[in-house]
Amino acid sequence: MTEPLESAGIDAADGPHYLRALTDMADRRTVVADAAIYTDNGIKLVEKGARIDSRLYDRLVQHKLREPIDRHLSIDMPVDGAALLAAAQALIEQDVLLGAMAQAVGAAARLLAPLRSVPLPGPMACKLTVMREQRPELFEHSLRMMTIAVFLGIKGGMTERDCIALAAAALLHDLGVLHMDPAWSDPDHKVVGPQRKHLVAHPITAMLMIRDAQVYPRATEVAVLEHHERMDGSGYPRGLAGADITPMGRVLLLAEVVAAFYEKYDDMPAQRLSLVLRLNHRKFPAALVASILPLLQEEVARDSALMPLGNDAARQIDLLAEAFAHWDQLKAALPQGSRAAVAGSAFAFADARLLALQKALLEAGSHPQQQGELMAHLQGDVVGLAEVALVGREALWQLQSILNASHRRWPQLADRATPQDAAVADWCDWAMARL
């Protein structure tokens, strides 16, 4: 299932960003080599018993190591099972959604029970310790993912054994992010075009790390690989769809979206999430979504009255209308013999995604053509007006995702080798200049 991905040259070797985080952490927390560290051609870089710190970074990063560095380290106060349980318990107590999930299954202890049985060998404990110390927001995200995933697993009828494998997958799903430039977590850092290959690779990197540990079941590996897939085939890294995504992979892909909304938005996260899950129902597993939506309703009703509708709604509506109209114009301008979409082409992809977005907006009564009449009907409906204000933001995000996916899957678009490629490239240029 994963062999073609491995042939792409992606592996779990220590990269410069992980080594930087590890050695910087070692300036504040005692890290000692409990065995000598060698390069892959037998040169000893670090003696057994030596203290690791940031001064070693330049030496380490210049060589490929014989084995991952965290197989040979002892760390003062590493992440362990007790630390994970304490941190997860604290997160449940302070997080509105996680608290509601705990109440829905009877107690927080039920959500945390699988975590007690998750294996945590030394290298994994080291990675999680680096994450906790250097990327605390990523550590908290992993704990939130674990809690949401276990809730969905319980509601979906998974066995105790499966919930343990699921908890491990959710806790470790973003290990690959430790190998990415931390600048990418900056919301102002916009990643487009060929640079996105590093983002797409992080599920593969995490899966290979988990496989390397040799203590987790195959289902855990595969679920980690699938945590950015989508039910309609629009996800990554493999573009799987429907039944091709494993049950645990479906849980993780939904948990990732749920966690992201509560982490990204301080205002109205439940409203935004509820809207996205309903507006994009083809992307997410319906049975699992049905377990989430009821938890959001009380929060939606409470917060809708507090949400400012903003002054940019008209701009959003106009921009959506222009995006759809511009694509129609580009299609109409194609030579007569070039208008049929070739399966698997960038043109077929962009056309299908833009048509699907328009259909979803029509089904929600929120297409730009419907907005005037809709707004007239919603006067005085606070919840409805708040939702309309969010529809525009979500739809614009979807336009951005079409742009990103087109650049990622067809990097040769800029060559405009065919009239269809030129149409997609022209639309992407238009969208990039305006989104």
C-alpha positions in Angstrom: 0.0 0.0 0.0 2.8 2.4 0.8 5.6 1.1 -1.4 5.2 3.5 -4.3 5.5 6.4 -1.9 8.8 5.1 -0.5 10.2 5.0 -4.1 9.9 8.8 -4.1 13.0 9.1 -2.0 11.3 10.2 1.2 12.7 8.7 4.4 12.7 9.3 8.2 16.4 10.2 8.4 17.2 13.1 10.7 16.8 16.4 8.8 18.2 19.8 9.6 15.0 21.2 11.2 14.7 18.3 13.6 18.4 18.4 14.5 18.1 22.1 15.1 15.1 21.7 17.4 16.8 18.8 19.3 20.1 20.5 19.8 18.5 23.8 20.8 16.4 21.9 23.3 19.6 20.4 24.7 20.8 23.8 25.7 18.1 23.9 28.3 17.5 20.3 29.2 20.2 17.7 29.8 20.6 15.4 26.8 23.4 12.8 26.8 24.6 10.3 24.2 24.2 6.9 25.9 26.0 5.3 22.9 28.5 6.7 20.4 27.0 8.4 17.3 28.5 7.5 13.9 28.0 8.7 10.3 26.8 6.2 7.8 30.4 5.6 6.6 31.7 4.8 10.1 33.1 8.2 11.3 32.5 8.7 15.0 30.9 12.1 15.6 29.9 12.0 19.3 31.5 9.9 22.1 29.4 7.9 24.4 28.5 9.9 27.5 29.0 13.3 25.7 26.6 16.1 26.4 24.5 17.2 23.4 23.9 20.9 22.8 23.5 23.4 20.0 27.3 23.6 19.4 27.0 20.1 17.9 24.5 21.1 15.3 26.9 22.1 12.5 28.8 18.8 12.9 25.7 16.7 12.9 23.9 18.3 10.0 26.8 17.9 7.6 26.6 14.1 7.7 24.0 11.4 7.2 23.9 9.4 10.5 24.2 5.6 10.6 21.0 5.5 12.7 18.5 8.1 13.9 20.1 10.2 16.6 17.3 9.7 19.1 18.1 6.0 19.3 21.2 6.9 21.3 20.1 9.7 23.7 19.0 10.0 27.3 16.9 13.1 28.1 16.2 14.7 31.4 12.4 14.6 32.2 11.3 13.2 28.9 7.7 12.8 27.8 6.3 9.6 29.2 2.9 8.0 29.7 2.2 9.9 33.0 3.2 13.2 31.4 0.9 12.5 28.4 -2.0 11.6 30.6 -1.6 14.7 32.8 -1.3 17.0 29.8 -4.3 15.4 28.1 -6.4 15.7 31.2 -5.6 19.4 31.6 -6.5 20.0 28.0 -9.9 18.3 28.4 -10.6 20.4 31.5 -9.9 23.7 29.7 -11.3 23.0 26.2 -15.0 23.4 25.6 -15.3 20.8 22.8 -13.2 18.2 24.5 -15.1 18.7 27.7 -18.3 18.1 25.8 -16.9 14.9 24.3 -15.9 13.7 27.8 -19.4 14.3 29.0 -20.9 12.6 26.0 -19.0 9.3 26.7 -19.5 9.4 30.4 -16.1 10.7 31.7 -12.7 12.0 30.7 -11.2 8.8 31.9 -12.8 6.9 29.1 -11.2 9.1 26.5 -7.8 8.8 28.2 -7.9 5.0 28.8 -6.4 4.0 25.4 -3.5 6.4 26.0 -2.4 4.3 29.0 -1.6 1.4 26.6 0.1 3.2 23.8 3.8 2.0 23.4 6.3 4.8 23.8 9.9 3.5 23.0 12.8 5.8 23.6 13.0 7.4 20.1 9.3 8.2 20.2 9.6 9.7 23.7 12.5 11.8 22.4 10.5 13.1 19.4 7.5 14.0 21.6 9.8 15.7 24.1 11.3 17.8 21.3 7.8 18.6 20.2 6.7 19.6 23.7 9.7 21.8 24.4 10.3 23.3 20.9 6.8 23.2 19.3 4.3 23.3 22.2 1.5 24.2 19.9 2.1 21.0 17.9 2.3 19.0 21.0 -1.1 20.3 22.2 -2.5 19.7 18.7 -1.4 16.1 18.9 -3.1 15.6 22.3 -6.2 17.3 21.0 -6.2 15.0 18.0 -5.8 12.0 20.2 -8.8 12.9 22.4 -11.1 13.7 19.4 -10.0 10.5 17.6 -10.7 8.3 20.6 -14.1 10.0 21.0 -14.9 9.2 17.3 -13.6 5.7 17.7 -15.8 5.1 20.7 -18.9 6.6 19.0 -18.1 4.5 15.9 -18.0 1.2 17.9 -14.3 0.5 17.7 -12.9 -2.2 20.0 -10.6 -1.3 22.9 -7.7 -2.7 21.0 -8.5 -0.6 17.9 -8.9 2.5 20.1 -5.3 2.0 21.4 -4.0 1.7 17.8 -6.1 4.8 16.9 -4.8 6.8 19.9 -1.2 6.0 18.9 -1.9 7.1 15.3 -3.5 10.4 16.5 -0.7 11.2 19.0 2.1 10.6 16.5 0.4 11.7 13.2 2.4 14.9 12.9 5.9 13.7 13.8 6.7 14.6 10.2 6.1 18.2 10.9 9.2 18.2 13.1 11.2 17.8 9.8 9.5 20.9 8.3 10.7 24.5 8.5 8.9 26.0 11.6 8.2 29.1 9.5 5.5 27.1 7.8 3.4 27.3 11.0 3.3 31.1 10.6 -0.1 31.9 9.1 1.5 34.7 7.1 3.8 32.2 5.4 1.9 31.3 2.3 3.2 28.1 0.7 2.3 27.6 -3.0 3.6 25.8 -6.1 6.5 23.2 -5.9 7.3 24.2 -2.2 4.1 22.4 -1.2 5.8 19.0 -1.8 7.4 19.3 1.7 4.0 19.8 3.2 2.6 16.8 1.3 5.5 14.7 2.4 4.9 15.0 6.1 2.4 12.2 6.5 4.8 9.9 4.7 7.7 10.9 6.9 5.6 10.3 10.0 4.5 6.9 8.8 8.1 5.8 8.1 9.1 6.9 11.6 6.3 4.8 13.1 7.2 1.8 11.0 10.8 2.2 12.1 9.8 1.9 15.8 8.5 -1.6 15.1 6.0 -1.5 18.0 2.9 -0.2 16.4 0.3 -2.1 14.3 0.0 -1.7 10.5 -3.3 0.1 11.0 -1.5 2.8 13.0 1.0 3.4 10.1 -1.7 3.5 7.5 -4.0 5.8 9.4 -1.1 8.3 9.9 -0.4 8.2 6.2 -4.1 9.0 5.5 -4.8 11.8 7.9 -4.9 14.4 5.2 -7.0 12.4 2.7 -10.6 13.3 1.9 -13.6 11.1 1.1 -14.0 12.8 -2.3 -10.4 12.1 -3.3 -9.2 15.7 -3.0 -6.7 15.0 -0.2 -3.1 14.0 -0.1 -0.6 12.3 -0.3 -2.3 9.6 -2.4 -5.7 11.2 -3.4 -7.6 8.3 -2.0 -11.4 8.3 -1.9 -14.3 6.6 -0.1 -13.8 3.0 0.8 -10.1 3.2 -0.2 -9.5 5.1 3.1 -9.3 2.8 6.1 -11.7 3.2 9.1 -8.9 4.7 11.2 -7.8 7.0 8.4 -11.3 8.3 8.2 -11.3 9.0 11.9 -8.0 10.9 11.7 -8.9 13.0 8.7 -12.1 14.2 10.5 -10.3 14.7 13.8 -7.6 16.8 12.0 -10.3 19.1 10.7 -12.1 19.4 14.0 -8.9 20.1 15.9 -7.7 22.7 13.3 -10.8 24.8 13.6 -10.6 25.0 17.4 -6.9 25.9 17.1 -7.2 28.4 14.3 -10.2 30.4 15.3 -10.8 32.2 18.6 -14.2 33.4 17.4 -17.0 31.1 16.5 -15.1 27.8 16.0 -18.2 25.7 16.4 -20.2 27.8 13.9 -17.3 27.7 11.4 -16.8 23.9 11.8 -20.5 23.1 11.6 -20.7 25.1 8.4 -17.7 23.4 6.8 -18.8 19.9 7.7 -22.2 20.5 6.1 -21.1 22.5 3.1 -18.4 19.9 2.3 -20.3 16.8 3.2 -18.7 14.8 0.3 -15.2 15.3 1.8 -15.9 13.8 5.3 -17.3 10.5 6.6 -21.0 11.1 7.2 -21.4 8.7 10.1 -18.5 10.2 12.0 -19.7 13.8 11.2 -23.1 12.8 12.8 -21.3 12.3 16.1 -19.7 15.7 16.0 -22.5 18.0 14.8 -24.8 17.6 17.9 -21.9 18.7 20.2 -21.5 22.0 18.2 -25.2 23.1 18.2 -25.3 24.6 21.7 -22.1 26.5 21.1 -23.4 27.7 17.8 -26.6 29.1 19.3 -24.7 30.8 22.1 -22.0 32.4 20.0 -24.0 33.4 16.8 -25.4 36.5 18.5 -21.9 37.7 19.4 -20.5 37.3 15.9 -19.9 40.5 13.9 -21.0 40.0 10.3 -18.2 42.2 9.0 -18.0 44.5 6.1 -16.3 42.2 3.6 -19.3 40.0 2.8 -20.1 41.9 -0.4 -16.4 41.6 -1.5 -16.4 37.9 -0.9 -19.6 37.4 -2.9 -18.2 39.5 -5.7 -14.9 37.6 -5.7 -16.7 34.2 -5.9 -18.9 35.4 -8.7 -15.8 36.7 -10.6 -13.9 33.4 -10.0 -16.6 31.3 -11.5 -17.3 33.7 -14.4 -13.5 34.0 -15.2 -13.3 30.2 -15.4 -16.4 30.1 -17.7 -14.8 32.7 -19.9 -11.5 30.8 -20.2 -13.3 27.6 -21.1 -15.4 29.4 -23.7 -12.3 30.9 -25.3 -10.7 27.4 -25.9 -10.6 26.2 -29.5 -13.6 24.0 -30.2 -11.6 20.8 -30.2 -10.0 21.5 -26.8 -13.1 21.9 -24.7 -13.5 18.3 -23.7 -11.7 17.5 -20.5 -9.2 14.7 -20.6 -9.4 12.4 -17.5 -6.6 13.0 -15.1 -5.6 16.4 -16.6 -5.3 19.6 -14.7 -8.2 21.0 -16.8 -10.5 18.1 -15.8 -9.5 18.5 -12.1 -10.0 22.3 -12.0 -13.3 22.1 -13.9 -14.7 19.4 -11.7 -13.7 21.1 -8.4 -15.1 24.5 -9.4 -18.4 22.9 -10.6 -18.5 20.9 -7.3 -18.0 24.1 -5.3 -20.8 25.8 -7.2 -23.1 22.8 -6.6 -22.3 22.8 -2.9 -23.1 26.5 -2.7 -26.3 26.1 -4.6 -27.3 23.2 -2.2 -26.6 25.4 0.7 -28.6 28.3 -0.8 -25.4 30.4 -0.7 -24.3 30.7 -4.4 -23.5 34.3 -5.3 -26.6 34.2 -7.6 -28.8 33.5 -4.5 -27.3 35.9 -2.0 -29.6 38.8 -2.5 -32.8 36.8 -2.0 -31.2 34.9 0.8 -30.2 38.0 2.8 -33.7 39.3 2.4 -35.2 36.2 4.0 -32.7 36.1 6.8 -33.3 39.5 8.3 -33.5 39.1 12.1 -32.2 35.5 12.0 -28.9 35.9 13.9 -27.8 32.4 13.4 -28.6 32.3 9.7 -26.9 35.7 9.1 -23.8 34.6 10.9 -23.6 31.4 8.8 -23.9 33.3 5.6 -21.0 35.5 6.7 -18.9 32.4 7.1 -20.0 30.7 3.8 -18.0 33.3 1.8 -14.9 32.7 3.8 -15.1 28.9 3.4 -15.8 29.1 -0.3 -12.8 31.4 -0.8 -10.6 28.9 1.1 -11.9 26.3 -1.3 -10.8 28.4 -4.2 -7.3 28.6 -2.6 -7.2 24.8 -2.2 -8.0 24.3 -5.9 -5.2 26.7 -6.7 -2.8 24.9 -4.4 -3.7 21.4 -5.6 -3.3 22.5 -9.3 0.2 23.8 -8.6 1.2 20.7 -6.6 -0.1 18.1 -9.0 0.8 19.7 -12.3 3.9 21.9 -11.7 4.4 22.1 -15.5 1.2 24.2 -15.9 3.3 27.4 -16.2 4.7 26.0 -19.5 1.2 26.3 -21.0 2.0 23.4 -23.3 -1.7 22.9 -24.3 -4.7 25.3 -24.5 -6.2 23.5 -21.6 -3.1 23.9 -19.5 -3.0 27.5 -20.4 -6.6 28.0 -19.3 -5.8 26.4 -15.9 -2.6 28.4 -15.5 -4.4 31.7 -16.4 -7.1 31.0 -13.8 -4.5 30.1 -11.2 -2.7 33.4 -11.9 -5.9 35.3 -11.6 -6.8 33.6 -8.3 -3.3 34.0 -6.8 -3.5 37.7 -7.5 -6.8 38.1 -5.7 -7.0 35.6 -2.9 
